[in-house]
């Protein structure tokens, strides 16, 4: 019979390493699920309000564009929308009468996006949804402001970590 002994510190280190790896993979899965669920919640709210022509992604894009004219490059740089996805959804939103796309007078390469009245109504609906959910978070889901603050810090550090992985080829 072979006996293995491990010091308490070594056992902690092994468990911690496995725990970090398992927690990391679990976090990735939860982030992806939460992102998909957000799209579902937005789509559900739109449908309850009679808006059946938009996806959750498209409604969130209208929300991100905001009330003023926004360059498409700003949306890309925020990282919320990949180039092809952004182009496709902008085209669909323009065809649906939710936004106007124009070229900058000074730089024809720059595409500017502005919401129409129809797009502004959808944006307001999403804004109201977020307001209602923010109010309901603590009493309904026991999510406190400090929980959100910690989540924001952690997700920001993960995003920076991944950006550095790409930028510095780590």
N, C-alpha and C positions, 0 to 999 in steps of 0.2 A: 504494500500500500504506500503510495507516494503521498507525502504530506506537503501541503503548500502553506506557507505563512506569508502574510502580507501585513505590513505595518498599517496602522490606522490612517496615517497621512497618505500612504500610497493608495489605499483603497478609496479614500476620498477623491484623490486625483483621477483615478480611473472612472469612478462614478460621475465626477464632474465633467470629464471629457465626453462621456457617453451622453450625459444629460444635456450638455451644450449642443451636441450634434442632433440629438432627438428634438430638443426644444427648437432649434433652428428650423428643421424640416417641418415641424408642427406649425411654427409661426408662418412659414411660407404658405402652407396650405390654408391657414386661417385668413391670411391677408387676401389670398386669391378668392376664397369663399365669400369674404366680406365685400370685396369689390363686385363680385357677380351679384350678390344679394342687394347691394345698393342699386344696381341697374334694375333689378326686379322691383324694388320698392318704388323707385321713381316711375317706372312703367305702370305699375299698379295704380299709383296716385293719379297719373295722367288719364288712365282709362276710367277711373271713378269720376273724373271731371269731364268725361266725354271726348277726350283727345286720344284717338286710336291710330293715328298715322305716324307716330314717332316711336322710336326705341328709347330705352333708358339712356343709352349712350348719346343719342342725338339730343335729348333734353338736357343732359349734363353739359354737352358742348354749348348749347344755347346759354346755359347758366354761366359757363366759363367765359364766353365772349363778353358778357356783361351788357350794360346799358349804353356804353359808348362804342365808337368804332375801334376795332382791335385788329392789329396785324396778325395774320395767320401764323407767322413765325413765332410770335409770343406764345401762342398755344402749344406749338411744337416744343419750344424751349422749356416750358413748364413740365414737359414730359408726360402730360396727361393723354396725349393722342399721338399715335404713330403717323408718319407722313401719309401712307396710303389710306389708312383709316380716316384721317382727317380730311383728305381730299375727297374721298367717297362720300363721307357724311356731309361735308360742306355742299357738295353738288346736290345731294338729296334734299338738304334743307333749303337750298336756293330754289330748287324745282317745286318744293312744297309751299313756298312763299313765306318761309320763316326768317330768311336773312337775305341780305344783298351783298354781293361780292363785287369789289371794284379794285382797280389797279391804282397805285399811288401815282400822282401827277409827276412827282420828282424822280421816282425810281419805279419803272414799269415792272420790275421783278417783284416788288412788294405787293402782296394781295391783302386787302383790308376787308374786314367783315363787320357788318352792322345789322342788328336785328330789326326786322319789320315789326309792326304792331302785333302781328300774330306771334312772332318770335318772342317779343317782350312779354306777352301774356303767359307763354309757357315758362319763360325765365322766372316770372313772378310766382307762378304756381310752385316751381321747384324751390324757390327761396322760402315760400310759406311752409312747404313741407319740411325743409331743414329747420326752420324756426320752431315748428310744432315738435319735431323730434328732439331738438336740443332741450326744450322745456320738459319733455317726458323722460329723458334719459335717466336722471337720478331717481325719481319716484317709481318708474316702471322697471328699469333694468339695473338699478343700483350702480350706475356709472356716475362717478363724481367728477367735478372739474379737475382735481389733481390726477385722477386716472387718465383723463384725456390729455393732460399736460405731459404725463410720463409717456403715454403712447406716442404723442407727437414727437417727443425727443427721440425715442427709440426708432421710430420709422424714419425720421430725418437722418439719424446716424446710419441706418441701414442703406438708405438711398445714397448717402455720401460714400459709404464703403463700396457699394457697387459701382458708382461713378468712378472712383479711384481705381477699381479693378480694371475697368475698361481703359481709362485715360492712361494709366501707368503700366498697363499690361501685366498686372500682378498675378 
